[in-house]
Amino acid sequence: MSYLNNANPISGTTMFDGKMAMKGYELNKMCYSLNEELARNAFQQDEMAYCDQFGLTETQKEAIRDRDVLKLLEEGGNIYYLAKFVGMLGLNMQDIGALQTGVTVEEFQQKLVAAGE
């Protein structure tokens, strides 16, 4: 599979591979925990203390604090686990796609429709 040999196959995206999975393990574990209402409440009460429970790095915690989804992806965040976190912010997968491609959500949605035609 040639795409595995290309470290950055799509401009503006971060390749999620085994190395990134290891880098983001704690971050993704924390995001997964947000499936539970009690966890979401604990996160909202003291975000940084909650992050510390999972051993997030300072860079990951800064990205959480800044709501910097692209940085979270760079820090090993898996989009499917990050969806739990960004959902709490009122964002969805198309919002993230727009962030990654540097266009508005409406422009991103038009790209999706055009790709399906």
N, CA, C and O atoms as a MOPAC input file, in Angstrom:
PM7 MOZYME 1SCF
protein

 N      0.84600 1    -1.16600 1     0.00000 1
 C      0.00000 1     0.00000 1     0.00000 1
 C      0.89200 1     1.22800 1     0.00000 1
 O      1.54100 1     1.54000 1     0.99900 1
 N      0.91700 1     1.91400 1    -1.11500 1
 C      1.83700 1     3.02600 1    -1.27400 1
 C      1.53400 1     4.19000 1    -0.33400 1
 O      2.44600 1     4.92900 1     0.03800 1
 N      0.28200 1     4.36700 1     0.05200 1
 C     -0.02100 1     5.50300 1     0.92600 1
 C      0.66700 1     5.36700 1     2.27700 1
 O      0.89900 1     6.37400 1     2.94800 1
 N      0.99600 1     4.16000 1     2.68900 1
 C      1.67900 1     3.97200 1     3.96400 1
 C      3.12400 1     4.46600 1     3.90900 1
 O      3.72000 1     4.75500 1     4.94600 1
 N      3.68200 1     4.56300 1     2.71800 1
 C      5.05600 1     5.03500 1     2.58200 1
 C      5.14200 1     6.54400 1     2.44400 1
 O      6.23700 1     7.10800 1     2.45600 1
 N      4.00900 1     7.19900 1     2.31500 1
 C      3.97600 1     8.64500 1     2.15900 1
 C      3.55500 1     9.26700 1     3.48400 1
 O      2.40600 1     9.13300 1     3.90600 1
 N      4.49400 1     9.94800 1     4.13800 1
 C      4.23300 1    10.50700 1     5.46700 1
 C      3.17200 1    11.59400 1     5.45900 1
 O      2.55300 1    11.84100 1     6.49400 1
 N      2.94200 1    12.24300 1     4.34800 1
 C      1.96300 1    13.32400 1     4.30000 1
 C      1.24400 1    13.27900 1     2.95400 1
 O      1.47300 1    14.13300 1     2.09800 1
 N      0.37500 1    12.28700 1     2.76600 1
 C     -0.21400 1    12.07600 1     1.45100 1
 C     -1.24200 1    13.11600 1     1.03100 1
 O     -1.44000 1    13.32000 1    -0.16600 1
 N     -1.88700 1    13.76700 1     1.95300 1
 C     -2.90400 1    14.75400 1     1.60900 1
 C     -2.55100 1    16.05600 1     2.32000 1
 O     -2.45900 1    16.10300 1     3.54700 1
 N     -2.35800 1    17.09900 1     1.54100 1
 C     -1.99200 1    18.39600 1     2.10300 1
 C     -2.98900 1    18.83300 1     3.16800 1
 O     -4.20000 1    18.76800 1     2.95700 1
 N     -2.47900 1    19.27700 1     4.30900 1
 C     -3.33100 1    19.77500 1     5.37900 1
 C     -3.83900 1    18.71300 1     6.32400 1
 O     -4.54700 1    19.02200 1     7.28300 1
 N     -3.48600 1    17.45600 1     6.06700 1
 C     -3.94900 1    16.39000 1     6.94900 1
 C     -2.77500 1    15.78100 1     7.70700 1
 O     -1.62000 1    15.92100 1     7.30700 1
 N     -3.08300 1    15.11900 1     8.78100 1
 C     -2.07900 1    14.41900 1     9.57900 1
 C     -2.33500 1    12.92900 1     9.45100 1
 O     -3.43300 1    12.45000 1     9.73600 1
 N     -1.32200 1    12.20400 1     9.02300 1
 C     -1.44800 1    10.75500 1     8.87400 1
 C     -1.52400 1    10.11100 1    10.24600 1
 O     -0.66200 1    10.34800 1    11.09300 1
 N     -2.54600 1     9.30100 1    10.47200 1
 C     -2.67200 1     8.59200 1    11.74200 1
 C     -2.19600 1     7.16800 1    11.52600 1
 O     -2.87300 1     6.35800 1    10.89300 1
 N     -1.01900 1     6.87700 1    12.06100 1
 C     -0.43800 1     5.54800 1    11.91800 1
 C     -0.10100 1     5.00700 1    13.31200 1
 O     -0.51800 1     5.57700 1    14.32000 1
 N      0.63300 1     3.93600 1    13.36200 1
 C      0.96500 1     3.33100 1    14.64000 1
 C      1.72700 1     4.27000 1    15.56200 1
 O      1.49400 1     4.29900 1    16.77100 1
 N      2.64200 1     5.03800 1    14.97600 1
 C      3.41700 1     5.99400 1    15.77100 1
 C      2.50600 1     7.05500 1    16.39500 1
 O      2.65200 1     7.40900 1    17.56500 1
 N      1.57300 1     7.54900 1    15.59900 1
 C      0.64500 1     8.55800 1    16.12000 1
 C     -0.30800 1     7.95000 1    17.14400 1
 O     -0.70200 1     8.61600 1    18.10200 1
 N     -0.67600 1     6.69500 1    16.94300 1
 C     -1.55200 1     6.02100 1    17.91200 1
 C     -0.87600 1     5.93300 1    19.27700 1
 O     -1.51400 1     6.12800 1    20.31200 1
 N      0.42700 1     5.63600 1    19.26400 1
 C      1.17300 1     5.57900 1    20.52700 1
 C      1.27400 1     6.97500 1    21.14200 1
 O      1.10300 1     7.14000 1    22.35000 1
 N      1.55100 1     7.97500 1    20.30700 1
 C      1.68700 1     9.35200 1    20.78800 1
 C      0.39400 1     9.84900 1    21.43700 1
 O      0.42700 1    10.55500 1    22.44500 1
 N     -0.73900 1     9.47300 1    20.84900 1
 C     -2.01300 1    10.00600 1    21.31700 1
 C     -2.81200 1     9.07600 1    22.20200 1
 O     -3.98100 1     9.34100 1    22.48100 1
 N     -2.20000 1     7.98500 1    22.65100 1
 C     -2.95800 1     6.98400 1    23.41200 1
 C     -3.70600 1     7.60200 1    24.59400 1
 O     -4.90900 1     7.38100 1    24.73600 1
 N     -3.03500 1     8.35600 1    25.42700 1
 C     -3.67200 1     8.94200 1    26.61900 1
 C     -4.75300 1     9.95100 1    26.22100 1
 O     -5.82800 1     9.98800 1    26.82000 1
 N     -4.46000 1    10.76000 1    25.21300 1
 C     -5.43700 1    11.74200 1    24.71300 1
 C     -6.69400 1    11.03600 1    24.21200 1
 O     -7.81100 1    11.43300 1    24.54200 1
 N     -6.50500 1     9.99700 1    23.42100 1
 C     -7.65200 1     9.28000 1    22.86500 1
 C     -8.42700 1     8.54100 1    23.95700 1
 O     -9.65300 1     8.43600 1    23.90300 1
 N     -7.69500 1     8.03300 1    24.94400 1
 C     -8.35800 1     7.36000 1    26.06300 1
 C     -9.22800 1     8.35900 1    26.83500 1
 O    -10.34100 1     8.03600 1    27.24900 1
 N     -8.70900 1     9.56300 1    27.01900 1
 C     -9.49900 1    10.58400 1    27.71100 1
 C    -10.73400 1    10.95700 1    26.89400 1
 O    -11.83900 1    11.05700 1    27.42900 1
 N    -10.52900 1    11.16400 1    25.58300 1
 C    -11.66900 1    11.52500 1    24.73500 1
 C    -12.72400 1    10.42300 1    24.73900 1
 O    -13.92000 1    10.71100 1    24.76800 1
 N    -12.29300 1     9.17000 1    24.71200 1
 C    -13.23700 1     8.05900 1    24.74300 1
 C    -14.04900 1     8.08200 1    26.04000 1
 O    -15.23700 1     7.75800 1    26.04300 1
 N    -13.40200 1     8.46700 1    27.13100 1
 C    -14.10500 1     8.49100 1    28.41700 1
 C    -15.28000 1     9.46000 1    28.39900 1
 O    -16.21700 1     9.32700 1    29.18600 1
 N    -15.22100 1    10.44300 1    27.48800 1
 C    -16.26800 1    11.46200 1    27.44100 1
 C    -17.58500 1    10.92600 1    26.89300 1
 O    -18.55300 1    11.67500 1    26.76000 1
 N    -17.62700 1     9.63400 1    26.57500 1
 C    -18.89900 1     9.00600 1    26.22300 1
 C    -19.84400 1     8.98700 1    27.41500 1
 O    -21.06400 1     8.96700 1    27.25600 1
 N    -19.26300 1     8.99400 1    28.61100 1
 C    -20.05700 1     8.90600 1    29.83800 1
 C    -20.39400 1    10.29800 1    30.36400 1
 O    -19.53800 1    11.18100 1    30.41200 1
 N    -21.64500 1    10.47900 1    30.75500 1
 C    -22.08700 1    11.77700 1    31.25700 1
 C    -21.29200 1    12.20500 1    32.49100 1
 O    -20.92600 1    13.37300 1    32.61900 1
 N    -21.02900 1    11.27400 1    33.38700 1
 C    -20.26400 1    11.61800 1    34.59000 1
 C    -18.87300 1    12.13800 1    34.22300 1
 O    -18.36100 1    13.06300 1    34.85300 1
 N    -18.27300 1    11.53700 1    33.20500 1
 C    -16.95000 1    11.98300 1    32.76000 1
 C    -17.02700 1    13.38300 1    32.15600 1
 O    -16.17000 1    14.22700 1    32.41700 1
 N    -18.04900 1    13.62100 1    31.35600 1
 C    -18.20400 1    14.96200 1    30.76600 1
 C    -18.38200 1    16.01100 1    31.86300 1
 O    -17.83600 1    17.11100 1    31.77600 1
 N    -19.14300 1    15.66400 1    32.88700 1
 C    -19.33700 1    16.60100 1    33.99700 1
 C    -18.01700 1    16.85900 1    34.72300 1
 O    -17.70300 1    17.99900 1    35.06700 1
 N    -17.25600 1    15.80500 1    34.95200 1
 C    -15.96300 1    15.96100 1    35.63300 1
 C    -15.01400 1    16.80100 1    34.78600 1
 O    -14.29300 1    17.64600 1    35.31500 1
 N    -15.01200 1    16.57600 1    33.49200 1
 C    -14.17300 1    17.36700 1    32.58200 1
 C    -14.55000 1    18.83900 1    32.66100 1
 O    -13.68400 1    19.70600 1    32.77200 1
 N    -15.84400 1    19.11300 1    32.60300 1
 C    -16.29700 1    20.50300 1    32.60300 1
 C    -16.03600 1    21.20500 1    33.93300 1
 O    -15.87600 1    22.42500 1    33.96600 1
 N    -15.99200 1    20.45100 1    35.02200 1
 C    -15.71300 1    21.05500 1    36.32800 1
 C    -14.27400 1    21.51200 1    36.44200 1
 O    -14.01000 1    22.58200 1    36.99100 1
 N    -13.33200 1    20.72200 1    35.93300 1
 C    -11.91800 1    21.07200 1    36.00700 1
 C    -11.17900 1    20.35200 1    34.88000 1
 O    -10.67200 1    19.24400 1    35.05700 1
 N    -11.12900 1    20.99800 1    33.73200 1
 C    -10.59300 1    20.37100 1    32.52700 1
 C     -9.16000 1    19.87300 1    32.69400 1
 O     -8.83600 1    18.75100 1    32.30500 1
 N     -8.31100 1    20.70800 1    33.26900 1
 C     -6.90100 1    20.33100 1    33.35500 1
 C     -6.67900 1    19.20500 1    34.35600 1
 O     -5.83700 1    18.33500 1    34.13300 1
 N     -7.42700 1    19.21200 1    35.45500 1
 C     -7.32300 1    18.10100 1    36.40800 1
 C     -7.78000 1    16.80400 1    35.75100 1
 O     -7.20400 1    15.74100 1    35.98300 1
 N     -8.81800 1    16.90300 1    34.93100 1
 C     -9.30700 1    15.71800 1    34.22800 1
 C     -8.24600 1    15.21000 1    33.25500 1
 O     -7.99900 1    14.00800 1    33.16600 1
 N     -7.62100 1    16.13400 1    32.52900 1
 C     -6.55100 1    15.75100 1    31.59000 1
 C     -5.40100 1    15.08400 1    32.34200 1
 O     -4.82100 1    14.11000 1    31.86000 1
 N     -5.07600 1    15.60800 1    33.51800 1
 C     -3.98600 1    15.03300 1    34.31700 1
 C     -4.27600 1    13.59000 1    34.72900 1
 O     -3.35700 1    12.77800 1    34.84000 1
 N     -5.54000 1    13.27500 1    34.95400 1
 C     -5.89700 1    11.90300 1    35.32800 1
 C     -5.47200 1    10.89900 1    34.25200 1
 O     -5.20500 1     9.73400 1    34.54500 1
 N     -5.41700 1    11.37100 1    33.00700 1
 C     -5.08700 1    10.48200 1    31.89500 1
 C     -3.63700 1    10.64000 1    31.44100 1
 O     -3.18500 1     9.92500 1    30.54700 1
 N     -2.90600 1    11.57800 1    32.05800 1
 C     -1.49100 1    11.74200 1    31.73400 1
 C     -1.21800 1    12.45600 1    30.42200 1
 O     -0.22800 1    12.16600 1    29.75100 1
 N     -2.08700 1    13.38900 1    30.05100 1
 C     -1.83900 1    14.14400 1    28.82600 1
 C     -0.57600 1    14.97900 1    28.95800 1
 O     -0.23100 1    15.42800 1    30.05100 1
 N      0.11300 1    15.18400 1    27.83800 1
 C      1.30900 1    16.02700 1    27.83600 1
 C      0.88000 1    17.50000 1    27.94600 1
 O     -0.29100 1    17.83600 1    27.77000 1
 N      1.84200 1    18.34900 1    28.23500 1
 C      1.53300 1    19.78100 1    28.32300 1
 C      1.03500 1    20.30900 1    26.97100 1
 O      0.13900 1    21.15100 1    26.93000 1
 N      1.60000 1    19.82700 1    25.88700 1
 C      1.16900 1    20.26800 1    24.55700 1
 C     -0.26400 1    19.83100 1    24.28300 1
 O     -1.05600 1    20.59800 1    23.73700 1
 N     -0.59200 1    18.61800 1    24.65600 1
 C     -1.96100 1    18.13100 1    24.47100 1
 C     -2.93200 1    18.93300 1    25.34000 1
 O     -4.02500 1    19.28800 1    24.89700 1
 N     -2.52500 1    19.21500 1    26.58100 1
 C     -3.40500 1    19.99300 1    27.46800 1
 C     -3.59600 1    21.41400 1    26.93600 1
 O     -4.68800 1    21.97300 1    27.03100 1
 N     -2.55000 1    21.98800 1    26.38600 1
 C     -2.65800 1    23.33100 1    25.80500 1
 C     -3.63100 1    23.31900 1    24.62600 1
 O     -4.43300 1    24.24000 1    24.47000 1
 N     -3.56000 1    22.28200 1    23.80300 1
 C     -4.47600 1    22.17400 1    22.66500 1
 C     -5.92000 1    22.00100 1    23.13800 1
 O     -6.84500 1    22.54600 1    22.53500 1
 N     -6.10800 1    21.23900 1    24.22200 1
 C     -7.45100 1    21.09200 1    24.79800 1
 C     -7.93200 1    22.45300 1    25.28000 1
 O     -9.05100 1    22.86700 1    24.97900 1
 N     -7.09100 1    23.13800 1    26.02300 1
 C     -7.44400 1    24.43700 1    26.59400 1
 C     -7.77000 1    25.45100 1    25.48700 1
 O     -8.69800 1    26.24800 1    25.62300 1
 N     -6.99500 1    25.41200 1    24.38500 1
 C     -7.18000 1    26.36400 1    23.28300 1
 C     -8.24300 1    25.92200 1    22.28500 1
 O     -8.55400 1    26.64200 1    21.33700 1
 N     -8.80500 1    24.71700 1    22.50800 1
 C     -9.79600 1    24.16000 1    21.55900 1
 C     -9.19100 1    24.07100 1    20.16600 1
 O     -9.86800 1    24.33900 1    19.17400 1
 N     -7.92500 1    23.69600 1    20.09100 1
 C     -7.17500 1    23.62500 1    18.83900 1
 C     -7.23000 1    22.19100 1    18.30200 1
 O     -6.36700 1    21.36500 1    18.59900 1
 N     -8.25000 1    21.92500 1    17.51800 1
 C     -8.49200 1    20.56700 1    17.02800 1
 C     -7.36500 1    20.09600 1    16.11300 1
 O     -6.96800 1    18.93100 1    16.16900 1
 N     -6.85000 1    20.98200 1    15.27900 1
 C     -5.76300 1    20.58500 1    14.38100 1
 C     -4.52100 1    20.19100 1    15.17000 1
 O     -3.82500 1    19.24600 1    14.79900 1
 N     -4.23900 1    20.90300 1    16.25000 1
 C     -3.09000 1    20.55700 1    17.10400 1
 C     -3.32200 1    19.20100 1    17.78400 1
 O     -2.39400 1    18.40500 1    17.92900 1
 N     -4.56000 1    18.95000 1    18.19400 1
 C     -4.87300 1    17.66000 1    18.80600 1
 C     -4.62600 1    16.52200 1    17.82100 1
 O     -4.16500 1    15.45000 1    18.21400 1
 N     -4.92900 1    16.74700 1    16.54700 1
 C     -4.64300 1    15.73700 1    15.52500 1
 C     -3.13600 1    15.53600 1    15.40700 1
 O     -2.66600 1    14.40400 1    15.29100 1
 N     -2.37800 1    16.63000 1    15.43600 1
 C     -0.91300 1    16.54100 1    15.36800 1
 C     -0.34100 1    15.82600 1    16.58200 1
 O      0.72600 1    15.21600 1    16.51000 1
 N     -1.05800 1    15.90700 1    17.69600 1
 C     -0.60000 1    15.30000 1    18.94800 1
 C     -1.07900 1    13.86400 1    19.11900 1
 O     -1.04200 1    13.31100 1    20.21800 1
 N     -1.52800 1    13.26800 1    18.01800 1
 C     -1.91700 1    11.86900 1    18.06600 1
 C     -3.39200 1    11.61000 1    18.25900 1
 O     -3.81400 1    10.46700 1    18.43100 1
 N     -4.17400 1    12.67200 1    18.23100 1
 C     -5.60900 1    12.47900 1    18.37800 1
 C     -6.19400 1    11.73200 1    17.18800 1
 O     -5.90800 1    12.05100 1    16.03400 1
 N     -7.00500 1    10.75000 1    17.48300 1
 C     -7.72200 1    10.00000 1    16.45300 1
 C     -9.05200 1    10.71100 1    16.24700 1
 O     -9.75500 1    11.02500 1    17.20700 1
 N     -9.38800 1    10.95900 1    14.99500 1
 C    -10.58100 1    11.76100 1    14.69100 1
 C    -11.83400 1    11.17600 1    15.32400 1
 O    -12.71600 1    11.92900 1    15.73700 1
 N    -11.93500 1     9.86500 1    15.41000 1
 C    -13.14200 1     9.25600 1    15.96200 1
 C    -13.24200 1     9.45400 1    17.47500 1
 O    -14.34300 1     9.57700 1    18.01300 1
 N    -12.11400 1     9.48500 1    18.15200 1
 C    -12.13600 1     9.76600 1    19.58300 1
 C    -12.27100 1    11.26100 1    19.82800 1
 O    -12.96700 1    11.68300 1    20.75200 1
 N    -11.60400 1    12.06600 1    19.00000 1
 C    -11.71600 1    13.52100 1    19.15100 1
 C    -13.15200 1    13.99100 1    18.92700 1
 O    -13.55600 1    15.03300 1    19.44300 1
 N    -13.91300 1    13.22600 1    18.16500 1
 C    -15.30900 1    13.59300 1    17.92800 1
 C    -16.07400 1    13.72300 1    19.24200 1
 O    -16.99900 1    14.52900 1    19.34700 1
 N    -15.69000 1    12.93400 1    20.24200 1
 C    -16.35200 1    13.03200 1    21.55300 1
 C    -16.05900 1    14.37900 1    22.19500 1
 O    -16.93700 1    14.99300 1    22.80000 1
 N    -14.82100 1    14.83000 1    22.05900 1
 C    -14.43400 1    16.12400 1    22.63400 1
 C    -15.05400 1    17.27800 1    21.84000 1
 O    -15.65400 1    18.17900 1    22.42600 1
 N    -14.91200 1    17.25600 1    20.52200 1
 C    -15.42100 1    18.38300 1    19.72500 1
 C    -16.93900 1    18.42600 1    19.74900 1
 O    -17.53100 1    19.49000 1    19.56600 1
 N    -17.57400 1    17.28200 1    19.97400 1
 C    -19.03100 1    17.27800 1    20.11100 1
 C    -19.47200 1    18.10600 1    21.30700 1
 O    -20.52000 1    18.75100 1    21.27600 1
 N    -18.65600 1    18.08200 1    22.37000 1
 C    -18.96700 1    18.90500 1    23.54600 1
 C    -18.85100 1    20.38300 1    23.22100 1
 O    -19.44400 1    21.22000 1    23.90100 1
 N    -18.08400 1    20.71000 1    22.17400 1
 C    -17.89200 1    22.09800 1    21.77800 1
 C    -18.93700 1    22.53600 1    20.76100 1
 O    -18.96000 1    23.69400 1    20.34600 1
 N    -19.79900 1    21.61100 1    20.36200 1
 C    -20.82000 1    21.91600 1    19.37100 1
 C    -20.32800 1    21.78900 1    17.94300 1
 O    -20.96600 1    22.29300 1    17.01900 1
 N    -19.18400 1    21.10900 1    17.74900 1
 C    -18.64500 1    20.91400 1    16.40500 1
 C    -18.92500 1    19.49000 1    15.93600 1
 O    -19.16700 1    18.59600 1    16.74700 1
 N    -18.89000 1    19.28800 1    14.62100 1
 C    -19.05400 1    17.94300 1    14.07600 1
 C    -17.91400 1    17.64400 1    13.10500 1
 O    -16.99000 1    18.44200 1    12.95400 1
 N    -17.99100 1    16.49400 1    12.45600 1
 C    -16.90500 1    16.05900 1    11.57000 1
 C    -16.72000 1    17.01200 1    10.37700 1
 O    -15.59400 1    17.20800 1     9.91800 1
 N    -17.79200 1    17.59400 1     9.88200 1
 C    -17.66400 1    18.51600 1     8.75500 1
 C    -16.97500 1    19.80900 1     9.19200 1
 O    -16.25400 1    20.42200 1     8.40500 1
 N    -17.19200 1    20.22200 1    10.43200 1
 C    -16.46800 1    21.39200 1    10.94800 1
 C    -14.96500 1    21.10800 1    10.95800 1
 O    -14.16300 1    21.96800 1    10.59500 1
 N    -14.59300 1    19.90300 1    11.37400 1
 C    -13.17200 1    19.53100 1    11.41300 1
 C    -12.60700 1    19.45300 1     9.99300 1
 O    -11.49000 1    19.90200 1     9.73800 1
 N    -13.38600 1    18.88200 1     9.07600 1
 C    -12.95300 1    18.82200 1     7.68400 1
 C    -12.70400 1    20.20900 1     7.11900 1
 O    -11.74300 1    20.42100 1     6.37900 1
 N    -13.56100 1    21.14300 1     7.46300 1
 C    -13.38000 1    22.52200 1     6.99600 1
 C    -12.11400 1    23.12800 1     7.59700 1
 O    -11.37600 1    23.83300 1     6.90900 1
 N    -11.86100 1    22.85400 1     8.88200 1
 C    -10.63800 1    23.34400 1     9.52000 1
 C     -9.40400 1    22.77900 1     8.82200 1
 O     -8.44500 1    23.50200 1     8.55600 1
 N     -9.43800 1    21.48900 1     8.53100 1
 C     -8.28400 1    20.83200 1     7.91800 1
 C     -8.00500 1    21.34300 1     6.51600 1
 O     -6.84800 1    21.42000 1     6.10200 1
 N     -9.04900 1    21.69000 1     5.78500 1
 C     -8.86400 1    22.10700 1     4.40300 1
 C     -8.81800 1    23.61800 1     4.24100 1
 O     -8.58900 1    24.12000 1     3.14100 1
 N     -9.03500 1    24.35100 1     5.34200 1
 C     -8.91600 1    25.79900 1     5.28700 1
 C    -10.04500 1    26.48400 1     4.53800 1
 O     -9.84800 1    27.54300 1     3.94200 1
 N    -11.21800 1    25.88900 1     4.56600 1
 C    -12.37600 1    26.49400 1     3.91100 1
 C    -13.51100 1    26.60000 1     4.92600 1
 O    -13.41500 1    26.08600 1     6.04000 1
 N    -14.57500 1    27.26800 1     4.52700 1
 C    -15.73700 1    27.35100 1     5.41300 1
 C    -16.45600 1    26.00400 1     5.41700 1
 O    -16.22400 1    25.16000 1     4.55100 1
 N    -17.31600 1    25.82000 1     6.38600 1
 C    -18.08900 1    24.57400 1     6.46100 1
 C    -18.95600 1    24.42500 1     5.20500 1
 O    -19.09600 1    23.32900 1     4.66300 1
 N    -19.52700 1    25.52900 1     4.76000 1
 C    -20.37700 1    25.46800 1     3.56200 1
 C    -19.54300 1    25.06300 1     2.33500 1
 O    -19.98700 1    24.26000 1     1.51500 1
 N    -18.35400 1    25.61600 1     2.22100 1
 C    -17.48400 1    25.25100 1     1.09800 1
 C    -17.06700 1    23.78400 1     1.19000 1
 O    -16.99100 1    23.08700 1     0.17800 1
 N    -16.79900 1    23.32400 1     2.40800 1
 C    -16.42900 1    21.92400 1     2.59800 1
 C    -17.58700 1    21.00600 1     2.21900 1
 O    -17.38300 1    19.97600 1     1.57600 1
 N    -18.79300 1    21.37600 1     2.61500 1
 C    -19.96400 1    20.57000 1     2.26800 1
 C    -20.15800 1    20.51800 1     0.75700 1
 O    -20.53000 1    19.47700 1     0.21400 1
 N    -19.90800 1    21.64000 1     0.07100 1
 C    -20.02900 1    21.66000 1    -1.39000 1
 C    -18.99200 1    20.73700 1    -2.02900 1
 O    -19.26600 1    20.08000 1    -3.03400 1
 N    -17.77900 1    20.69600 1    -1.42500 1
 C    -16.74600 1    19.78400 1    -1.94400 1
 C    -17.19500 1    18.33200 1    -1.80300 1
 O    -16.96300 1    17.51600 1    -2.69400 1
 N    -17.84100 1    18.01300 1    -0.67400 1
 C    -18.31900 1    16.64500 1    -0.47000 1
 C    -19.38700 1    16.28100 1    -1.49300 1
 O    -19.38200 1    15.18100 1    -2.04600 1
 N    -20.29300 1    17.20500 1    -1.73700 1
 C    -21.36000 1    16.94900 1    -2.71000 1
 C    -20.75300 1    16.77200 1    -4.09700 1
 O    -21.13000 1    15.86100 1    -4.83400 1
 N    -19.80200 1    17.65500 1    -4.45300 1
 C    -19.17400 1    17.58000 1    -5.77700 1
 C    -18.39800 1    16.27300 1    -5.94400 1
 O    -18.37000 1    15.69900 1    -7.03300 1
 N    -17.77900 1    15.81300 1    -4.88000 1
 C    -17.01200 1    14.56300 1    -4.95400 1
 C    -17.91800 1    13.36100 1    -5.17800 1
 O    -17.49100 1    12.34500 1    -5.72800 1
 N    -19.16400 1    13.48100 1    -4.75000 1
 C    -20.10100 1    12.37500 1    -4.90600 1
 C    -20.83800 1    12.37200 1    -6.23400 1
 O    -21.58200 1    11.43800 1    -6.53500 1
 N    -20.63200 1    13.41000 1    -7.02500 1
 C    -21.35000 1    13.48900 1    -8.31100 1
 C    -20.62500 1    12.73700 1    -9.40700 1
 O    -21.09200 1    12.70300 1   -10.54500 1

